[in-house]
């Protein structure tokens, strides 16, 4: 058999493994748009076509509150479509733009798929519901987890937690996921594991331990034998990234099963994952990623979640 020609820097070997990875080069991000969102789209030459799926600016905090609640109700509908409903478990909280020591939360015993803006509850700093929102009971464990997280991470506007199937299965290993596919780069150097499971969260100390495991900078956490926790600058980001992490828990389980049968998995290198994350993990890019789901929900439900 004739010898194979040497691979060029941009080529891969026949088995799909790059044979000259040390020659790879990435685009110099310093020469691209400073805002990571602007690296992801382009319009016409004249600059008339703009990306509209960006976070709006509000002069009126009351209008911002209503916008937050609309997107929060949509986030629950999205979770419902993904099959994340699990009895009374699962909650999202979002800091209120007016009463900034309060946050919005879903009520207990309302299915994600039937959530509406008017069913959302406003929780005060004392942990009790306020008159500005729905007068419905909330989940105690959800309050204890989320209040501790919001206290420990005041820069996080939204927090999302659920017991989805893929996440629950992978959480049993008490390990982070590998960066096995490009979209998983969102979790590069941005994922903690809480390995101190102590049962249903009914005391403040457990919520505080979960918040401590998340650390000062990570926005995502795998809770062993429990589920996932994700943070965001918007509820759109927190809910979308939760779904993304659940999907990659499934990918990890599938890859582990294949590897157990002798097929070696090849994670993305730290260098490549870091490069991807510098654009894809930006909160604005993750907000944009949720907007197709929001628009589809408007169409599918005839905007019923806005009630």
TIMARDREN-241508 format. One record per residue (C-alpha): residue number from 1; z, y, x. Coordinates in nm, 3 decimals, always signed. Each point is the difference from the previous one (the first is absolute). Layout:
PT   num        pz        py        px
PT   NUM         Z         Y         X
...
END
This chain:
PT   num        pz        py        px
PT     1    +0.000    +0.000    +0.000
PT     2    -0.090    +0.343    +0.132
PT     3    +0.296    +0.224    +0.088
PT     4    +0.096    +0.255    -0.264
PT     5    -0.068    +0.364    +0.089
PT     6    +0.299    +0.218    +0.074
PT     7    +0.144    +0.180    -0.300
PT     8    -0.028    +0.375    -0.029
PT     9    +0.304    +0.208    -0.088
PT    10    -0.090    +0.021    -0.370
PT    11    -0.088    -0.368    -0.039
PT    12    +0.215    -0.299    -0.089
PT    13    -0.009    -0.353    +0.130
PT    14    -0.153    -0.269    -0.228
PT    15    +0.343    -0.113    -0.124
PT    16    +0.079    +0.349    -0.124
PT    17    +0.246    +0.088    +0.276
PT    18    -0.099    +0.305    +0.197
PT    19    -0.072    -0.113    +0.352
PT    20    +0.030    +0.344    +0.159
PT    21    +0.288    +0.161    -0.187
PT    22    +0.104    +0.196    +0.311
PT    23    -0.327    +0.194    -0.025
PT    24    +0.054    +0.109    -0.360
PT    25    +0.026    +0.368    -0.072
PT    26    +0.126    +0.180    -0.309
PT    27    -0.112    +0.332    -0.136
PT    28    +0.201    +0.283    +0.156
PT    29    +0.213    +0.112    -0.295
PT    30    +0.055    +0.338    +0.164
PT    31    -0.369    +0.073    -0.056
PT    32    +0.017    -0.091    -0.370
PT    33    +0.157    +0.182    -0.294
PT    34    +0.366    +0.081    +0.059
PT    35    +0.090    -0.107    -0.353
PT    36    -0.042    -0.380    -0.018
PT    37    -0.128    +0.024    -0.358
PT    38    -0.298    +0.204    +0.118
PT    39    -0.105    -0.281    +0.235
PT    40    -0.059    -0.226    -0.299
PT    41    -0.260    +0.191    -0.200
PT    42    -0.299    +0.229    +0.028
PT    43    -0.194    +0.212    -0.247
PT    44    -0.324    +0.194    +0.019
PT    45    -0.114    +0.210    +0.296
PT    46    +0.075    +0.324    -0.183
PT    47    +0.363    -0.096    -0.060
PT    48    -0.029    +0.029    -0.377
PT    49    +0.102    -0.360    -0.069
PT    50    +0.372    -0.044    +0.052
PT    51    +0.241    -0.290    -0.039
PT    52    +0.191    +0.060    -0.323
PT    53    +0.232    -0.302    +0.017
PT    54    +0.264    +0.190    +0.198
PT    55    +0.354    +0.108    -0.087
PT    56    -0.022    +0.318    -0.208
PT    57    +0.206    +0.308    +0.077
PT    58    +0.227    +0.144    -0.267
PT    59    +0.141    +0.350    -0.045
PT    60    +0.205    -0.117    -0.298
PT    61    +0.257    -0.275    +0.079
PT    62    +0.010    -0.099    -0.368
PT    63    -0.370    -0.083    +0.010
PT    64    +0.060    -0.195    +0.319
PT    65    +0.275    -0.196    -0.175
PT    66    -0.239    -0.100    -0.277
PT    67    -0.267    -0.099    +0.254
PT    68    +0.252    -0.217    +0.186
PT    69    +0.104    -0.174    -0.322
PT    70    -0.363    -0.065    -0.096
PT    71    -0.072    -0.165    +0.333
PT    72    +0.330    -0.186    -0.010
PT    73    -0.083    -0.152    -0.340
PT    74    -0.341    -0.097    +0.141
PT    75    +0.167    -0.165    +0.299
PT    76    +0.194    -0.229    -0.232
PT    77    -0.313    -0.082    -0.200
PT    78    -0.167    -0.092    +0.332
PT    79    +0.289    -0.229    +0.088
PT    80    -0.029    -0.157    -0.344
PT    81    -0.370    -0.075    +0.061
PT    82    +0.094    -0.168    +0.328
PT    83    +0.250    -0.225    -0.177
PT    84    +0.306    +0.148    +0.169
PT    85    +0.214    -0.003    -0.315
PT    86    +0.307    -0.221    +0.051
PT    87    +0.252    +0.035    -0.282
PT    88    +0.218    +0.304    +0.060
PT    89    -0.075    +0.017    +0.374
PT    90    -0.212    +0.260    +0.174
PT    91    +0.037    +0.374    +0.017
PT    92    -0.161    +0.316    +0.129
PT    93    +0.180    +0.329    +0.055
PT    94    -0.148    +0.344    +0.066
PT    95    +0.188    +0.314    +0.098
PT    96    -0.017    +0.275    -0.262
PT    97    -0.168    +0.322    +0.123
PT    98    +0.238    +0.221    -0.201
PT    99    +0.338    -0.175    +0.022
PT   100    -0.047    -0.129    +0.351
PT   101    +0.321    -0.203    +0.009
PT   102    -0.127    -0.196    -0.301
PT   103    -0.277    -0.257    -0.028
PT   104    -0.211    -0.167    -0.267
PT   105    +0.030    -0.374    -0.060
PT   106    -0.131    -0.262    -0.239
PT   107    +0.235    -0.120    -0.275
PT   108    +0.143    -0.350    -0.015
PT   109    -0.181    -0.259    -0.216
PT   110    -0.327    +0.191    -0.042
PT   111    -0.303    -0.194    +0.126
PT   112    -0.207    +0.165    +0.271
PT   113    -0.311    -0.040    -0.214
PT   114    +0.148    +0.203    -0.286
PT   115    +0.139    +0.285    +0.209
PT   116    -0.073    +0.354    -0.114
PT   117    +0.094    +0.341    +0.131
PT   118    +0.248    +0.053    -0.284
PT   119    +0.193    -0.319    +0.086
PT   120    +0.094    +0.114    +0.351
PT   121    +0.367    +0.078    +0.063
PT   122    +0.144    +0.281    +0.215
PT   123    +0.300    -0.108    +0.208
PT   124    +0.256    +0.253    +0.122
PT   125    +0.179    -0.006    +0.337
PT   126    +0.299    -0.165    -0.172
PT   127    -0.218    -0.297    -0.096
PT   128    -0.011    +0.069    -0.372
PT   129    -0.296    +0.091    -0.218
PT   130    -0.067    +0.365    -0.079
PT   131    -0.128    +0.153    -0.325
PT   132    -0.333    +0.114    +0.150
PT   133    -0.145    -0.351    -0.012
PT   134    +0.001    -0.301    -0.232
PT   135    +0.343    -0.105    -0.124
PT   136    -0.034    -0.360    +0.110
PT   137    +0.216    -0.222    +0.222
PT   138    -0.096    -0.066    +0.362
PT   139    +0.041    -0.293    +0.239
PT   140    +0.327    +0.021    +0.199
PT   141    -0.137    -0.185    +0.304
PT   142    -0.304    +0.225    +0.000
PT   143    +0.216    +0.309    -0.002
PT   144    +0.220    -0.127    +0.284
PT   145    -0.298    -0.088    +0.222
PT   146    -0.205    +0.309    -0.069
PT   147    +0.284    +0.253    +0.012
PT   148    +0.097    -0.128    +0.345
PT   149    -0.360    +0.014    +0.120
PT   150    -0.057    +0.354    -0.131
PT   151    +0.326    +0.111    +0.164
PT   152    -0.089    -0.158    +0.335
PT   153    -0.363    +0.114    -0.009
PT   154    -0.007    +0.341    -0.173
PT   155    -0.359    +0.060    +0.112
PT   156    -0.121    -0.291    -0.214
PT   157    -0.104    +0.122    -0.345
PT   158    -0.052    -0.345    -0.153
PT   159    +0.141    -0.351    +0.047
PT   160    -0.135    -0.322    -0.151
PT   161    +0.163    -0.343    -0.020
PT   162    -0.102    -0.320    -0.175
PT   163    +0.022    -0.381    +0.012
PT   164    -0.371    -0.084    +0.001
PT   165    -0.099    -0.362    +0.065
PT   166    -0.175    +0.027    +0.336
PT   167    +0.266    +0.232    +0.138
PT   168    +0.280    -0.224    -0.121
PT   169    -0.160    -0.305    +0.161
PT   170    -0.058    +0.165    +0.338
PT   171    +0.341    +0.169    -0.005
PT   172    +0.162    -0.345    +0.024
PT   173    -0.106    -0.012    +0.367
PT   174    +0.186    +0.321    +0.090
PT   175    -0.295    +0.111    +0.215
PT   176    -0.241    +0.293    +0.002
PT   177    -0.366    -0.064    -0.071
PT   178    -0.256    -0.014    +0.279
PT   179    -0.280    +0.256    +0.003
PT   180    -0.268    -0.252    -0.098
PT   181    -0.250    +0.226    -0.172
PT   182    -0.102    +0.365    +0.033
PT   183    +0.182    +0.125    -0.311
PT   184    +0.326    -0.148    +0.129
PT   185    -0.005    +0.260    +0.278
PT   186    +0.183    +0.223    -0.248
PT   187    +0.307    -0.208    +0.091
PT   188    -0.040    +0.023    +0.377
PT   189    +0.330    +0.129    +0.145
PT   190    +0.092    +0.085    -0.359
PT   191    +0.171    -0.311    -0.138
PT   192    +0.364    -0.113    +0.010
PT   193    +0.165    -0.325    -0.106
PT   194    +0.338    -0.015    -0.175
PT   195    +0.152    -0.336    +0.091
PT   196    +0.349    +0.038    -0.147
PT   197    -0.051    -0.122    -0.355
PT   198    +0.329    +0.010    -0.193
PT   199    -0.097    -0.065    -0.360
PT   200    -0.078    +0.235    -0.289
PT   201    +0.065    +0.360    +0.102
PT   202    +0.305    +0.107    -0.201
PT   203    +0.184    +0.205    +0.263
PT   204    -0.091    +0.318    +0.188
PT   205    +0.050    -0.168    +0.337
PT   206    -0.291    -0.239    -0.052
PT   207    -0.234    +0.288    -0.082
PT   208    +0.119    +0.181    +0.311
PT   209    -0.069    -0.307    +0.216
PT   210    -0.354    -0.022    -0.136
PT   211    -0.054    +0.369    +0.075
PT   212    +0.134    -0.052    +0.352
PT   213    -0.240    -0.292    +0.059
PT   214    -0.291    +0.224    -0.098
PT   215    +0.091    +0.225    +0.291
PT   216    -0.080    +0.367    +0.062
PT   217    -0.380    -0.020    -0.005
PT   218    -0.138    -0.320    -0.156
PT   219    -0.132    +0.035    -0.354
PT   220    -0.009    -0.369    -0.086
PT   221    +0.251    -0.286    +0.004
PT   222    -0.003    -0.372    -0.075
PT   223    +0.330    -0.100    -0.164
PT   224    +0.069    -0.364    +0.086
PT   225    +0.030    -0.226    -0.308
PT   226    -0.053    +0.305    -0.218
PT   227    -0.327    +0.198    +0.012
PT   228    -0.143    +0.319    +0.146
PT   229    +0.092    +0.367    +0.024
PT   230    -0.255    +0.273    +0.069
PT   231    +0.035    +0.378    +0.036
PT   232    -0.253    +0.275    -0.053
PT   233    -0.060    +0.372    -0.009
PT   234    -0.144    -0.062    -0.347
PT   235    +0.062    -0.268    -0.258
PT   236    -0.368    -0.089    +0.040
PT   237    +0.056    -0.087    +0.365
PT   238    +0.320    -0.199    -0.057
PT   239    -0.146    -0.207    -0.285
PT   240    -0.336    -0.060    +0.167
PT   241    +0.154    -0.099    +0.334
PT   242    +0.236    -0.238    -0.177
PT   243    -0.303    -0.178    -0.146
PT   244    -0.171    +0.004    +0.339
PT   245    +0.300    -0.154    +0.174
PT   246    +0.030    -0.266    -0.269
PT   247    -0.368    -0.087    +0.055
PT   248    +0.056    -0.031    +0.374
PT   249    +0.300    -0.225    -0.058
PT   250    -0.245    -0.230    -0.181
PT   251    -0.252    +0.029    +0.285
PT   252    +0.278    -0.088    +0.245
PT   253    +0.100    -0.307    -0.201
PT   254    -0.362    -0.116    -0.012
PT   255    -0.047    +0.057    +0.372
PT   256    +0.324    -0.184    +0.082
PT   257    -0.116    -0.297    -0.209
PT   258    -0.332    -0.009    +0.184
PT   259    +0.169    +0.030    +0.338
PT   260    +0.231    -0.290    -0.087
PT   261    -0.319    -0.206    -0.027
PT   262    -0.121    +0.099    +0.344
PT   263    -0.198    +0.319    -0.065
PT   264    +0.138    +0.272    +0.224
PT   265    +0.039    +0.343    -0.155
PT   266    -0.101    +0.307    +0.204
PT   267    +0.196    +0.315    -0.086
PT   268    -0.143    +0.346    +0.060
PT   269    +0.112    +0.134    +0.337
PT   270    +0.272    +0.265    +0.019
PT   271    -0.256    +0.242    +0.142
PT   272    -0.239    -0.045    -0.292
PT   273    +0.275    -0.004    -0.263
PT   274    +0.146    +0.324    +0.136
PT   275    -0.344    +0.161    -0.002
PT   276    -0.058    -0.105    -0.361
PT   277    +0.345    +0.112    -0.110
PT   278    -0.045    +0.351    +0.135
PT   279    -0.243    +0.058    -0.286
PT   280    +0.061    -0.266    -0.264
PT   281    +0.382    +0.024    -0.010
PT   282    -0.001    +0.374    -0.072
PT   283    +0.170    +0.071    -0.332
PT   284    -0.295    +0.204    -0.125
PT   285    -0.245    -0.282    +0.068
PT   286    +0.225    -0.239    -0.190
PT   287    +0.019    +0.242    -0.292
PT   288    -0.380    +0.006    -0.008
PT   289    -0.008    -0.381    +0.006
PT   290    +0.189    -0.014    -0.331
PT   291    -0.221    +0.246    -0.189
PT   292    -0.270    -0.252    -0.102
PT   293    +0.278    -0.203    -0.162
PT   294    +0.132    +0.310    -0.178
PT   295    -0.343    +0.090    -0.136
PT   296    -0.062    -0.358    -0.113
PT   297    +0.334    -0.007    -0.181
PT   298    -0.094    +0.317    -0.186
PT   299    -0.321    -0.170    -0.117
PT   300    +0.155    -0.337    -0.082
PT   301    +0.297    +0.137    -0.195
PT   302    -0.166    +0.304    -0.156
PT   303    +0.266    +0.201    +0.189
PT   304    +0.279    -0.158    -0.206
PT   305    +0.247    +0.002    +0.290
PT   306    -0.008    +0.383    -0.001
PT   307    +0.191    +0.009    -0.330
END
